[in-house]
Amino acid sequence: MKLIGSLTSPFVRKARVVLAEKKIDYEFEIDSPWTAENQVANVNPLGKIPVLVLDDNTVLFDSRVIVEYLDNVAPNNKLMPGPNRERSEVKRWEALADGMCDAAALVFLERKRPVAQQGTEWLARQNEKIIRSLQFMCDELGDNTWCMGTHFSLADVAVGCALGYLAFRFPEIDWREKHPNLARLYDKLMRRPAFVETIPQG
Ligand SMILES: N[C@@H](CCC(=O)N[C@@H](CS)C(=O)NCC(=O)O)C(=O)O
């Protein structure tokens, strides 16, 4: 199978971390919808990454669909629990982490526009989503070892990718200082090869 994506996207990182945690071989094709002459829209009409191309050329997107597929394609190192209630909790963590990344990516893009054209209220609205999400993550994690308690899961992968993206693009948001338990979680994740090998760069 082939994964299409960039070295900076937190959604692509989530898919790459899951591929590594599950020890699944894949080809990584670097492409980004923000580069000239990119081919992303040829495989995903939404023009977004990541995209997973299966061996029979079936195309999967978005990242949540991809990681759920990957978790089920190999029985080892399960990242999503079977029971409905726990599974929904993991998916809620993932929705929260992804939603925080959506807001952060919107801020990043808006800030690239000329200052006079930037929507101040709209930027503040996105920033509030980020700040609230961090607080929610902090409260829910508490003193637990992992997001779901004692078991490492997709929730930790998603949260780790979101925190890593903030650290990469928004060093001024000091979530480490404000939320030491999130820093502890991220540091623990950064001891895993899957996270070390996918640190955002570019
Ligand atoms: N919900 C999607 C979000 C993917 C996404 O927004 N990817 C960004 C890169 S970080 C992208 O491709 N943006 C291009 C665009 O919005 O046109 C997923 O989880 O895969």
The ligand as a MOL file (V3000), in Angstrom:
LIG
                    3D

  0  0  0     0  0            999 V3000
M  V30 BEGIN CTAB
M  V30 COUNTS 20 19 0 0 0
M  V30 BEGIN ATOM
M  V30 1 N -10.1880 15.4950 8.2480 0
M  V30 2 C -9.0560 15.3360 7.3630 0
M  V30 3 C -8.1920 16.5940 7.4140 0
M  V30 4 C -7.0290 16.4970 6.4500 0
M  V30 5 C -6.4250 17.8800 6.2160 0
M  V30 6 O -7.0250 18.9140 6.4840 0
M  V30 7 N -5.2120 17.8600 5.6700 0
M  V30 8 C -4.5750 19.1130 5.3110 0
M  V30 9 C -3.0880 19.0260 5.4970 0
M  V30 10 S -2.6840 19.1990 7.1920 0
M  V30 11 C -4.8580 19.3730 3.8560 0
M  V30 12 O -4.6600 18.5090 3.0500 0
M  V30 13 N -5.3420 20.5720 3.5160 0
M  V30 14 C -5.5860 20.9640 2.1830 0
M  V30 15 C -6.8530 21.7540 2.0380 0
M  V30 16 O -7.5610 21.9760 3.0360 0
M  V30 17 O -7.1460 22.1400 0.8970 0
M  V30 18 C -8.2620 14.1070 7.7600 0
M  V30 19 O -8.3380 13.7160 8.9390 0
M  V30 20 O -7.5870 13.4930 6.9180 0
M  V30 END ATOM
M  V30 BEGIN BOND
M  V30 1 1 1 2
M  V30 2 1 2 3
M  V30 3 1 2 18
M  V30 4 1 3 4
M  V30 5 1 4 5
M  V30 6 2 5 6
M  V30 7 1 5 7
M  V30 8 1 7 8
M  V30 9 1 8 9
M  V30 10 1 8 11
M  V30 11 1 9 10
M  V30 12 2 11 12
M  V30 13 1 11 13
M  V30 14 1 13 14
M  V30 15 1 14 15
M  V30 16 2 15 16
M  V30 17 1 15 17
M  V30 18 2 18 19
M  V30 19 1 18 20
M  V30 END BOND
M  V30 END CTAB
M  END
